[in-house]
């Protein structure tokens, strides 16, 4: 009985330790995935900002052209 209990404890400890190792790997994978998603979001935000800048420049150019036309 004692050997069965000892074997069960050793088995439980080995399963527990192996699960801890998997958690580190999955944690690293999650961290990498989060980092990638953050970079993608930052890239999209940068593109959106650049698009807004171009839009503002276009509107400013149109306003300038209208001012020049009214002066004529």
mmCIF file of the N, C-alpha and C atoms, coordinates in Angstrom:
data_MODEL
# 
_entry.id   MODEL 
# 
loop_
_atom_site.group_PDB 
_atom_site.id 
_atom_site.type_symbol 
_atom_site.label_atom_id 
_atom_site.label_alt_id 
_atom_site.label_comp_id 
_atom_site.label_asym_id 
_atom_site.label_entity_id 
_atom_site.label_seq_id 
_atom_site.pdbx_PDB_ins_code 
_atom_site.Cartn_x 
_atom_site.Cartn_y 
_atom_site.Cartn_z 
_atom_site.occupancy 
_atom_site.B_iso_or_equiv 
_atom_site.pdbx_formal_charge 
_atom_site.auth_seq_id 
_atom_site.auth_comp_id 
_atom_site.auth_asym_id 
_atom_site.auth_atom_id 
_atom_site.pdbx_PDB_model_num 
ATOM 1   N N  . UNK A 1 1  ? 0.829   -1.191 0.000   1.00 0.00 ? 1  UNK A N  1 
ATOM 2   C CA . UNK A 1 1  ? 0.000   0.000  0.000   1.00 0.00 ? 1  UNK A CA 1 
ATOM 3   C C  . UNK A 1 1  ? 0.871   1.252  0.000   1.00 0.00 ? 1  UNK A C  1 
ATOM 4   N N  . UNK A 1 2  ? 1.924   1.184  0.794   1.00 0.00 ? 2  UNK A N  1 
ATOM 5   C CA . UNK A 1 2  ? 2.815   2.332  0.900   1.00 0.00 ? 2  UNK A CA 1 
ATOM 6   C C  . UNK A 1 2  ? 3.529   2.614  -0.425  1.00 0.00 ? 2  UNK A C  1 
ATOM 7   N N  . UNK A 1 3  ? 3.909   1.567  -1.137  1.00 0.00 ? 3  UNK A N  1 
ATOM 8   C CA . UNK A 1 3  ? 4.593   1.755  -2.419  1.00 0.00 ? 3  UNK A CA 1 
ATOM 9   C C  . UNK A 1 3  ? 3.640   2.303  -3.479  1.00 0.00 ? 3  UNK A C  1 
ATOM 10  N N  . UNK A 1 4  ? 2.403   1.883  -3.407  1.00 0.00 ? 4  UNK A N  1 
ATOM 11  C CA . UNK A 1 4  ? 1.414   2.400  -4.360  1.00 0.00 ? 4  UNK A CA 1 
ATOM 12  C C  . UNK A 1 4  ? 1.193   3.890  -4.121  1.00 0.00 ? 4  UNK A C  1 
ATOM 13  N N  . UNK A 1 5  ? 1.109   4.271  -2.857  1.00 0.00 ? 5  UNK A N  1 
ATOM 14  C CA . UNK A 1 5  ? 0.934   5.683  -2.496  1.00 0.00 ? 5  UNK A CA 1 
ATOM 15  C C  . UNK A 1 5  ? 2.152   6.500  -2.924  1.00 0.00 ? 5  UNK A C  1 
ATOM 16  N N  . UNK A 1 6  ? 3.333   5.969  -2.704  1.00 0.00 ? 6  UNK A N  1 
ATOM 17  C CA . UNK A 1 6  ? 4.557   6.665  -3.108  1.00 0.00 ? 6  UNK A CA 1 
ATOM 18  C C  . UNK A 1 6  ? 4.611   6.800  -4.632  1.00 0.00 ? 6  UNK A C  1 
ATOM 19  N N  . UNK A 1 7  ? 4.241   5.751  -5.349  1.00 0.00 ? 7  UNK A N  1 
ATOM 20  C CA . UNK A 1 7  ? 4.244   5.799  -6.816  1.00 0.00 ? 7  UNK A CA 1 
ATOM 21  C C  . UNK A 1 7  ? 3.219   6.825  -7.308  1.00 0.00 ? 7  UNK A C  1 
ATOM 22  N N  . UNK A 1 8  ? 2.067   6.874  -6.659  1.00 0.00 ? 8  UNK A N  1 
ATOM 23  C CA . UNK A 1 8  ? 1.037   7.836  -7.048  1.00 0.00 ? 8  UNK A CA 1 
ATOM 24  C C  . UNK A 1 8  ? 1.520   9.264  -6.794  1.00 0.00 ? 8  UNK A C  1 
ATOM 25  N N  . UNK A 1 9  ? 2.206   9.487  -5.685  1.00 0.00 ? 9  UNK A N  1 
ATOM 26  C CA . UNK A 1 9  ? 2.734   10.819 -5.381  1.00 0.00 ? 9  UNK A CA 1 
ATOM 27  C C  . UNK A 1 9  ? 3.798   11.226 -6.408  1.00 0.00 ? 9  UNK A C  1 
ATOM 28  N N  . UNK A 1 10 ? 4.673   10.299 -6.745  1.00 0.00 ? 10 UNK A N  1 
ATOM 29  C CA . UNK A 1 10 ? 5.709   10.589 -7.735  1.00 0.00 ? 10 UNK A CA 1 
ATOM 30  C C  . UNK A 1 10 ? 5.069   10.897 -9.089  1.00 0.00 ? 10 UNK A C  1 
ATOM 31  N N  . UNK A 1 11 ? 4.061   10.120 -9.465  1.00 0.00 ? 11 UNK A N  1 
ATOM 32  C CA . UNK A 1 11 ? 3.359   10.357 -10.723 1.00 0.00 ? 11 UNK A CA 1 
ATOM 33  C C  . UNK A 1 11 ? 2.684   11.733 -10.719 1.00 0.00 ? 11 UNK A C  1 
ATOM 34  N N  . UNK A 1 12 ? 2.038   12.066 -9.607  1.00 0.00 ? 12 UNK A N  1 
ATOM 35  C CA . UNK A 1 12 ? 1.354   13.357 -9.498  1.00 0.00 ? 12 UNK A CA 1 
ATOM 36  C C  . UNK A 1 12 ? 2.356   14.508 -9.580  1.00 0.00 ? 12 UNK A C  1 
ATOM 37  N N  . UNK A 1 13 ? 3.490   14.358 -8.909  1.00 0.00 ? 13 UNK A N  1 
ATOM 38  C CA . UNK A 1 13 ? 4.516   15.396 -8.972  1.00 0.00 ? 13 UNK A CA 1 
ATOM 39  C C  . UNK A 1 13 ? 5.072   15.554 -10.381 1.00 0.00 ? 13 UNK A C  1 
ATOM 40  N N  . UNK A 1 14 ? 5.292   14.446 -11.063 1.00 0.00 ? 14 UNK A N  1 
ATOM 41  C CA . UNK A 1 14 ? 5.835   14.540 -12.421 1.00 0.00 ? 14 UNK A CA 1 
ATOM 42  C C  . UNK A 1 14 ? 4.825   15.187 -13.369 1.00 0.00 ? 14 UNK A C  1 
ATOM 43  N N  . UNK A 1 15 ? 3.545   14.867 -13.213 1.00 0.00 ? 15 UNK A N  1 
ATOM 44  C CA . UNK A 1 15 ? 2.513   15.493 -14.038 1.00 0.00 ? 15 UNK A CA 1 
ATOM 45  C C  . UNK A 1 15 ? 2.440   16.988 -13.719 1.00 0.00 ? 15 UNK A C  1 
ATOM 46  N N  . UNK A 1 16 ? 2.521   17.319 -12.443 1.00 0.00 ? 16 UNK A N  1 
ATOM 47  C CA . UNK A 1 16 ? 2.475   18.725 -12.039 1.00 0.00 ? 16 UNK A CA 1 
ATOM 48  C C  . UNK A 1 16 ? 3.648   19.514 -12.582 1.00 0.00 ? 16 UNK A C  1 
ATOM 49  N N  . UNK A 1 17 ? 4.833   18.942 -12.512 1.00 0.00 ? 17 UNK A N  1 
ATOM 50  C CA . UNK A 1 17 ? 6.017   19.635 -13.023 1.00 0.00 ? 17 UNK A CA 1 
ATOM 51  C C  . UNK A 1 17 ? 5.979   19.778 -14.539 1.00 0.00 ? 17 UNK A C  1 
ATOM 52  N N  . UNK A 1 18 ? 5.498   18.759 -15.211 1.00 0.00 ? 18 UNK A N  1 
ATOM 53  C CA . UNK A 1 18 ? 5.420   18.861 -16.672 1.00 0.00 ? 18 UNK A CA 1 
ATOM 54  C C  . UNK A 1 18 ? 4.375   19.891 -17.080 1.00 0.00 ? 18 UNK A C  1 
ATOM 55  N N  . UNK A 1 19 ? 3.322   20.022 -16.314 1.00 0.00 ? 19 UNK A N  1 
ATOM 56  C CA . UNK A 1 19 ? 2.304   21.033 -16.608 1.00 0.00 ? 19 UNK A CA 1 
ATOM 57  C C  . UNK A 1 19 ? 2.876   22.435 -16.411 1.00 0.00 ? 19 UNK A C  1 
ATOM 58  N N  . UNK A 1 20 ? 3.743   22.591 -15.441 1.00 0.00 ? 20 UNK A N  1 
ATOM 59  C CA . UNK A 1 20 ? 4.363   23.901 -15.227 1.00 0.00 ? 20 UNK A CA 1 
ATOM 60  C C  . UNK A 1 20 ? 5.212   24.293 -16.430 1.00 0.00 ? 20 UNK A C  1 
ATOM 61  N N  . UNK A 1 21 ? 5.930   23.382 -16.982 1.00 0.00 ? 21 UNK A N  1 
ATOM 62  C CA . UNK A 1 21 ? 6.742   23.666 -18.154 1.00 0.00 ? 21 UNK A CA 1 
ATOM 63  C C  . UNK A 1 21 ? 5.900   24.060 -19.348 1.00 0.00 ? 21 UNK A C  1 
ATOM 64  N N  . UNK A 1 22 ? 4.764   23.413 -19.514 1.00 0.00 ? 22 UNK A N  1 
ATOM 65  C CA . UNK A 1 22 ? 3.868   23.751 -20.618 1.00 0.00 ? 22 UNK A CA 1 
ATOM 66  C C  . UNK A 1 22 ? 3.288   25.133 -20.437 1.00 0.00 ? 22 UNK A C  1 
ATOM 67  N N  . UNK A 1 23 ? 3.050   25.499 -19.198 1.00 0.00 ? 23 UNK A N  1 
ATOM 68  C CA . UNK A 1 23 ? 2.485   26.821 -18.935 1.00 0.00 ? 23 UNK A CA 1 
ATOM 69  C C  . UNK A 1 23 ? 3.470   27.904 -19.351 1.00 0.00 ? 23 UNK A C  1 
ATOM 70  N N  . UNK A 1 24 ? 4.759   27.695 -19.105 1.00 0.00 ? 24 UNK A N  1 
ATOM 71  C CA . UNK A 1 24 ? 5.753   28.676 -19.528 1.00 0.00 ? 24 UNK A CA 1 
ATOM 72  C C  . UNK A 1 24 ? 5.776   28.808 -21.045 1.00 0.00 ? 24 UNK A C  1 
ATOM 73  N N  . UNK A 1 25 ? 5.669   27.677 -21.709 1.00 0.00 ? 25 UNK A N  1 
ATOM 74  C CA . UNK A 1 25 ? 5.685   27.714 -23.171 1.00 0.00 ? 25 UNK A CA 1 
ATOM 75  C C  . UNK A 1 25 ? 4.436   28.399 -23.702 1.00 0.00 ? 25 UNK A C  1 
ATOM 76  N N  . UNK A 1 26 ? 3.294   28.060 -23.140 1.00 0.00 ? 26 UNK A N  1 
ATOM 77  C CA . UNK A 1 26 ? 2.068   28.681 -23.625 1.00 0.00 ? 26 UNK A CA 1 
ATOM 78  C C  . UNK A 1 26 ? 2.039   30.160 -23.251 1.00 0.00 ? 26 UNK A C  1 
ATOM 79  N N  . UNK A 1 27 ? 2.632   30.489 -22.122 1.00 0.00 ? 27 UNK A N  1 
ATOM 80  C CA . UNK A 1 27 ? 2.716   31.895 -21.721 1.00 0.00 ? 27 UNK A CA 1 
ATOM 81  C C  . UNK A 1 27 ? 3.594   32.663 -22.696 1.00 0.00 ? 27 UNK A C  1 
ATOM 82  N N  . UNK A 1 28 ? 4.696   32.082 -23.093 1.00 0.00 ? 28 UNK A N  1 
ATOM 83  C CA . UNK A 1 28 ? 5.578   32.724 -24.060 1.00 0.00 ? 28 UNK A CA 1 
ATOM 84  C C  . UNK A 1 28 ? 4.876   32.866 -25.410 1.00 0.00 ? 28 UNK A C  1 
ATOM 85  N N  . UNK A 1 29 ? 4.118   31.862 -25.792 1.00 0.00 ? 29 UNK A N  1 
ATOM 86  C CA . UNK A 1 29 ? 3.384   31.924 -27.055 1.00 0.00 ? 29 UNK A CA 1 
ATOM 87  C C  . UNK A 1 29 ? 2.315   33.014 -26.992 1.00 0.00 ? 29 UNK A C  1 
ATOM 88  N N  . UNK A 1 30 ? 1.623   33.091 -25.851 1.00 0.00 ? 30 UNK A N  1 
ATOM 89  C CA . UNK A 1 30 ? 0.612   34.141 -25.689 1.00 0.00 ? 30 UNK A CA 1 
ATOM 90  C C  . UNK A 1 30 ? 1.254   35.517 -25.721 1.00 0.00 ? 30 UNK A C  1 
ATOM 91  N N  . UNK A 1 31 ? 2.389   35.663 -25.061 1.00 0.00 ? 31 UNK A N  1 
ATOM 92  C CA . UNK A 1 31 ? 3.096   36.950 -25.061 1.00 0.00 ? 31 UNK A CA 1 
ATOM 93  C C  . UNK A 1 31 ? 3.501   37.346 -26.482 1.00 0.00 ? 31 UNK A C  1 
ATOM 94  N N  . UNK A 1 32 ? 3.988   36.395 -27.245 1.00 0.00 ? 32 UNK A N  1 
ATOM 95  C CA . UNK A 1 32 ? 4.387   36.674 -28.624 1.00 0.00 ? 32 UNK A CA 1 
ATOM 96  C C  . UNK A 1 32 ? 3.173   37.059 -29.469 1.00 0.00 ? 32 UNK A C  1 
ATOM 97  N N  . UNK A 1 33 ? 2.051   36.366 -29.248 1.00 0.00 ? 33 UNK A N  1 
ATOM 98  C CA . UNK A 1 33 ? 0.836   36.682 -29.997 1.00 0.00 ? 33 UNK A CA 1 
ATOM 99  C C  . UNK A 1 33 ? 0.315   38.073 -29.628 1.00 0.00 ? 33 UNK A C  1 
ATOM 100 N N  . UNK A 1 34 ? 0.353   38.394 -28.354 1.00 0.00 ? 34 UNK A N  1 
ATOM 101 C CA . UNK A 1 34 ? -0.085  39.719 -27.900 1.00 0.00 ? 34 UNK A CA 1 
ATOM 102 C C  . UNK A 1 34 ? 0.810   40.793 -28.500 1.00 0.00 ? 34 UNK A C  1 
ATOM 103 N N  . UNK A 1 35 ? 2.113   40.567 -28.498 1.00 0.00 ? 35 UNK A N  1 
ATOM 104 C CA . UNK A 1 35 ? 3.056   41.530 -29.065 1.00 0.00 ? 35 UNK A CA 1 
ATOM 105 C C  . UNK A 1 35 ? 2.769   41.749 -30.552 1.00 0.00 ? 35 UNK A C  1 
ATOM 106 N N  . UNK A 1 36 ? 2.487   40.662 -31.269 1.00 0.00 ? 36 UNK A N  1 
ATOM 107 C CA . UNK A 1 36 ? 2.188   40.769 -32.704 1.00 0.00 ? 36 UNK A CA 1 
ATOM 108 C C  . UNK A 1 36 ? 0.906   41.565 -32.919 1.00 0.00 ? 36 UNK A C  1 
ATOM 109 N N  . UNK A 1 37 ? -0.116  41.293 -32.122 1.00 0.00 ? 37 UNK A N  1 
ATOM 110 C CA . UNK A 1 37 ? -1.381  42.014 -32.271 1.00 0.00 ? 37 UNK A CA 1 
ATOM 111 C C  . UNK A 1 37 ? -1.216  43.492 -31.942 1.00 0.00 ? 37 UNK A C  1 
ATOM 112 N N  . UNK A 1 38 ? -0.400  43.790 -30.935 1.00 0.00 ? 38 UNK A N  1 
ATOM 113 C CA . UNK A 1 38 ? -0.135  45.189 -30.609 1.00 0.00 ? 38 UNK A CA 1 
ATOM 114 C C  . UNK A 1 38 ? 0.580   45.899 -31.745 1.00 0.00 ? 38 UNK A C  1 
ATOM 115 N N  . UNK A 1 39 ? 1.552   45.229 -32.344 1.00 0.00 ? 39 UNK A N  1 
ATOM 116 C CA . UNK A 1 39 ? 2.267   45.826 -33.473 1.00 0.00 ? 39 UNK A CA 1 
ATOM 117 C C  . UNK A 1 39 ? 1.337   46.051 -34.653 1.00 0.00 ? 39 UNK A C  1 
ATOM 118 N N  . UNK A 1 40 ? 0.442   45.078 -34.914 1.00 0.00 ? 40 UNK A N  1 
ATOM 119 C CA . UNK A 1 40 ? -0.527  45.244 -35.991 1.00 0.00 ? 40 UNK A CA 1 
ATOM 120 C C  . UNK A 1 40 ? -1.444  46.433 -35.721 1.00 0.00 ? 40 UNK A C  1 
ATOM 121 N N  . UNK A 1 41 ? -1.895  46.550 -34.480 1.00 0.00 ? 41 UNK A N  1 
ATOM 122 C CA . UNK A 1 41 ? -2.778  47.660 -34.118 1.00 0.00 ? 41 UNK A CA 1 
ATOM 123 C C  . UNK A 1 41 ? -2.056  48.995 -34.255 1.00 0.00 ? 41 UNK A C  1 
ATOM 124 N N  . UNK A 1 42 ? -0.791  49.035 -33.844 1.00 0.00 ? 42 UNK A N  1 
ATOM 125 C CA . UNK A 1 42 ? -0.017  50.271 -33.970 1.00 0.00 ? 42 UNK A CA 1 
ATOM 126 C C  . UNK A 1 42 ? 0.177   50.637 -35.444 1.00 0.00 ? 42 UNK A C  1 
ATOM 127 N N  . UNK A 1 43 ? 0.404   49.636 -36.286 1.00 0.00 ? 43 UNK A N  1 
ATOM 128 C CA . UNK A 1 43 ? 0.575   49.884 -37.715 1.00 0.00 ? 43 UNK A CA 1 
ATOM 129 C C  . UNK A 1 43 ? -0.717  50.437 -38.320 1.00 0.00 ? 43 UNK A C  1 
ATOM 130 N N  . UNK A 1 44 ? -1.857  49.854 -37.930 1.00 0.00 ? 44 UNK A N  1 
ATOM 131 C CA . UNK A 1 44 ? -3.142  50.340 -38.441 1.00 0.00 ? 44 UNK A CA 1 
ATOM 132 C C  . UNK A 1 44 ? -3.405  51.763 -37.978 1.00 0.00 ? 44 UNK A C  1 
ATOM 133 N N  . UNK A 1 45 ? -3.067  52.047 -36.720 1.00 0.00 ? 45 UNK A N  1 
ATOM 134 C CA . UNK A 1 45 ? -3.262  53.393 -36.194 1.00 0.00 ? 45 UNK A CA 1 
ATOM 135 C C  . UNK A 1 45 ? -2.373  54.392 -36.933 1.00 0.00 ? 45 UNK A C  1 
ATOM 136 N N  . UNK A 1 46 ? -1.154  53.985 -37.234 1.00 0.00 ? 46 UNK A N  1 
ATOM 137 C CA . UNK A 1 46 ? -0.234  54.852 -37.968 1.00 0.00 ? 46 UNK A CA 1 
ATOM 138 C C  . UNK A 1 46 ? -0.777  55.135 -39.371 1.00 0.00 ? 46 UNK A C  1 
ATOM 139 N N  . UNK A 1 47 ? -1.290  54.106 -40.030 1.00 0.00 ? 47 UNK A N  1 
ATOM 140 C CA . UNK A 1 47 ? -1.857  54.286 -41.365 1.00 0.00 ? 47 UNK A CA 1 
ATOM 141 C C  . UNK A 1 47 ? -3.078  55.199 -41.313 1.00 0.00 ? 47 UNK A C  1 
ATOM 142 N N  . UNK A 1 48 ? -3.895  55.036 -40.278 1.00 0.00 ? 48 UNK A N  1 
ATOM 143 C CA . UNK A 1 48 ? -5.069  55.880 -40.133 1.00 0.00 ? 48 UNK A CA 1 
ATOM 144 C C  . UNK A 1 48 ? -4.656  57.332 -39.911 1.00 0.00 ? 48 UNK A C  1 
ATOM 145 N N  . UNK A 1 49 ? -3.648  57.545 -39.097 1.00 0.00 ? 49 UNK A N  1 
ATOM 146 C CA . UNK A 1 49 ? -3.146  58.897 -38.837 1.00 0.00 ? 49 UNK A CA 1 
ATOM 147 C C  . UNK A 1 49 ? -2.610  59.531 -40.120 1.00 0.00 ? 49 UNK A C  1 
ATOM 148 N N  . UNK A 1 50 ? -1.854  58.751 -40.889 1.00 0.00 ? 50 UNK A N  1 
ATOM 149 C CA . UNK A 1 50 ? -1.317  59.263 -42.152 1.00 0.00 ? 50 UNK A CA 1 
ATOM 150 C C  . UNK A 1 50 ? -2.447  59.596 -43.120 1.00 0.00 ? 50 UNK A C  1 
ATOM 151 N N  . UNK A 1 51 ? -3.482  58.776 -43.141 1.00 0.00 ? 51 UNK A N  1 
ATOM 152 C CA . UNK A 1 51 ? -4.634  59.059 -43.986 1.00 0.00 ? 51 UNK A CA 1 
ATOM 153 C C  . UNK A 1 51 ? -5.338  60.340 -43.569 1.00 0.00 ? 51 UNK A C  1 
ATOM 154 N N  . UNK A 1 52 ? -5.439  60.548 -42.250 1.00 0.00 ? 52 UNK A N  1 
ATOM 155 C CA . UNK A 1 52 ? -6.060  61.784 -41.769 1.00 0.00 ? 52 UNK A CA 1 
ATOM 156 C C  . UNK A 1 52 ? -5.210  62.989 -42.150 1.00 0.00 ? 52 UNK A C  1 
ATOM 157 N N  . UNK A 1 53 ? -3.891  62.858 -42.058 1.00 0.00 ? 53 UNK A N  1 
ATOM 158 C CA . UNK A 1 53 ? -3.007  63.954 -42.444 1.00 0.00 ? 53 UNK A CA 1 
ATOM 159 C C  . UNK A 1 53 ? -3.190  64.302 -43.920 1.00 0.00 ? 53 UNK A C  1 
ATOM 160 N N  . UNK A 1 54 ? -3.262  63.286 -44.760 1.00 0.00 ? 54 UNK A N  1 
ATOM 161 C CA . UNK A 1 54 ? -3.458  63.524 -46.191 1.00 0.00 ? 54 UNK A CA 1 
ATOM 162 C C  . UNK A 1 54 ? -4.802  64.196 -46.435 1.00 0.00 ? 54 UNK A C  1 
ATOM 163 N N  . UNK A 1 55 ? -5.818  63.769 -45.692 1.00 0.00 ? 55 UNK A N  1 
ATOM 164 C CA . UNK A 1 55 ? -7.135  64.384 -45.823 1.00 0.00 ? 55 UNK A CA 1 
ATOM 165 C C  . UNK A 1 55 ? -7.112  65.851 -45.439 1.00 0.00 ? 55 UNK A C  1 
ATOM 166 N N  . UNK A 1 56 ? -6.420  66.165 -44.353 1.00 0.00 ? 56 UNK A N  1 
ATOM 167 C CA . UNK A 1 56 ? -6.303  67.558 -43.912 1.00 0.00 ? 56 UNK A CA 1 
ATOM 168 C C  . UNK A 1 56 ? -5.553  68.374 -44.955 1.00 0.00 ? 56 UNK A C  1 
ATOM 169 N N  . UNK A 1 57 ? -4.476  67.818 -45.488 1.00 0.00 ? 57 UNK A N  1 
ATOM 170 C CA . UNK A 1 57 ? -3.708  68.522 -46.515 1.00 0.00 ? 57 UNK A CA 1 
ATOM 171 C C  . UNK A 1 57 ? -4.568  68.781 -47.753 1.00 0.00 ? 57 UNK A C  1 
ATOM 172 N N  . UNK A 1 58 ? -5.379  67.815 -48.130 1.00 0.00 ? 58 UNK A N  1 
ATOM 173 C CA . UNK A 1 58 ? -6.257  67.980 -49.289 1.00 0.00 ? 58 UNK A CA 1 
ATOM 174 C C  . UNK A 1 58 ? -7.270  69.084 -49.042 1.00 0.00 ? 58 UNK A C  1 
ATOM 175 N N  . UNK A 1 59 ? -7.872  69.084 -47.855 1.00 0.00 ? 59 UNK A N  1 
ATOM 176 C CA . UNK A 1 59 ? -8.864  70.116 -47.527 1.00 0.00 ? 59 UNK A CA 1 
ATOM 177 C C  . UNK A 1 59 ? -8.203  71.492 -47.495 1.00 0.00 ? 59 UNK A C  1 
ATOM 178 N N  . UNK A 1 60 ? -7.013  71.580 -46.919 1.00 0.00 ? 60 UNK A N  1 
ATOM 179 C CA . UNK A 1 60 ? -6.297  72.857 -46.871 1.00 0.00 ? 60 UNK A CA 1 
ATOM 180 C C  . UNK A 1 60 ? -5.974  73.349 -48.287 1.00 0.00 ? 60 UNK A C  1 
ATOM 181 N N  . UNK A 1 61 ? -5.572  72.421 -49.144 1.00 0.00 ? 61 UNK A N  1 
ATOM 182 C CA . UNK A 1 61 ? -5.248  72.781 -50.524 1.00 0.00 ? 61 UNK A CA 1 
ATOM 183 C C  . UNK A 1 61 ? -6.495  73.292 -51.242 1.00 0.00 ? 61 UNK A C  1 
ATOM 184 N N  . UNK A 1 62 ? -7.618  72.618 -51.039 1.00 0.00 ? 62 UNK A N  1 
ATOM 185 C CA . UNK A 1 62 ? -8.867  73.049 -51.663 1.00 0.00 ? 62 UNK A CA 1 
ATOM 186 C C  . UNK A 1 62 ? -9.287  74.422 -51.150 1.00 0.00 ? 62 UNK A C  1 
ATOM 187 N N  . UNK A 1 63 ? -9.130  74.660 -49.856 1.00 0.00 ? 63 UNK A N  1 
ATOM 188 C CA . UNK A 1 63 ? -9.477  75.961 -49.293 1.00 0.00 ? 63 UNK A CA 1 
ATOM 189 C C  . UNK A 1 63 ? -8.584  77.049 -49.873 1.00 0.00 ? 63 UNK A C  1 
ATOM 190 N N  . UNK A 1 64 ? -7.304  76.757 -50.008 1.00 0.00 ? 64 UNK A N  1 
ATOM 191 C CA . UNK A 1 64 ? -6.365  77.722 -50.577 1.00 0.00 ? 64 UNK A CA 1 
ATOM 192 C C  . UNK A 1 64 ? -6.746  78.036 -52.027 1.00 0.00 ? 64 UNK A C  1 
ATOM 193 N N  . UNK A 1 65 ? -7.111  77.011 -52.793 1.00 0.00 ? 65 UNK A N  1 
ATOM 194 C CA . UNK A 1 65 ? -7.515  77.223 -54.180 1.00 0.00 ? 65 UNK A CA 1 
ATOM 195 C C  . UNK A 1 65 ? -8.778  78.071 -54.260 1.00 0.00 ? 65 UNK A C  1 
ATOM 196 N N  . UNK A 1 66 ? -9.715  77.838 -53.335 1.00 0.00 ? 66 UNK A N  1 
ATOM 197 C CA . UNK A 1 66 ? -10.953 78.625 -53.327 1.00 0.00 ? 66 UNK A CA 1 
ATOM 198 C C  . UNK A 1 66 ? -10.663 80.088 -52.988 1.00 0.00 ? 66 UNK A C  1 
ATOM 199 N N  . UNK A 1 67 ? -9.732  80.314 -52.065 1.00 0.00 ? 67 UNK A N  1 
ATOM 200 C CA . UNK A 1 67 ? -9.357  81.684 -51.715 1.00 0.00 ? 67 UNK A CA 1 
ATOM 201 C C  . UNK A 1 67 ? -8.752  82.395 -52.923 1.00 0.00 ? 67 UNK A C  1 
ATOM 202 N N  . UNK A 1 68 ? -7.909  81.684 -53.645 1.00 0.00 ? 68 UNK A N  1 
ATOM 203 C CA . UNK A 1 68 ? -7.256  82.273 -54.822 1.00 0.00 ? 68 UNK A CA 1 
ATOM 204 C C  . UNK A 1 68 ? -8.291  82.566 -55.912 1.00 0.00 ? 68 UNK A C  1 
ATOM 205 N N  . UNK A 1 69 ? -9.279  81.697 -56.063 1.00 0.00 ? 69 UNK A N  1 
ATOM 206 C CA . UNK A 1 69 ? -10.316 81.916 -57.070 1.00 0.00 ? 69 UNK A CA 1 
ATOM 207 C C  . UNK A 1 69 ? -11.182 83.126 -56.705 1.00 0.00 ? 69 UNK A C  1 
ATOM 208 N N  . UNK A 1 70 ? -11.459 83.298 -55.415 1.00 0.00 ? 70 UNK A N  1 
ATOM 209 C CA . UNK A 1 70 ? -12.299 84.444 -55.009 1.00 0.00 ? 70 UNK A CA 1 
ATOM 210 C C  . UNK A 1 70 ? -11.538 85.769 -55.145 1.00 0.00 ? 70 UNK A C  1 
ATOM 211 N N  . UNK A 1 71 ? -10.232 85.728 -55.063 1.00 0.00 ? 71 UNK A N  1 
ATOM 212 C CA . UNK A 1 71 ? -9.424  86.949 -55.207 1.00 0.00 ? 71 UNK A CA 1 
ATOM 213 C C  . UNK A 1 71 ? -9.378  87.403 -56.665 1.00 0.00 ? 71 UNK A C  1 
ATOM 214 N N  . UNK A 1 72 ? -9.587  86.502 -57.571 1.00 0.00 ? 72 UNK A N  1 
ATOM 215 C CA . UNK A 1 72 ? -9.491  86.836 -59.007 1.00 0.00 ? 72 UNK A CA 1 
ATOM 216 C C  . UNK A 1 72 ? -10.647 87.623 -59.448 1.00 0.00 ? 72 UNK A C  1 
# 
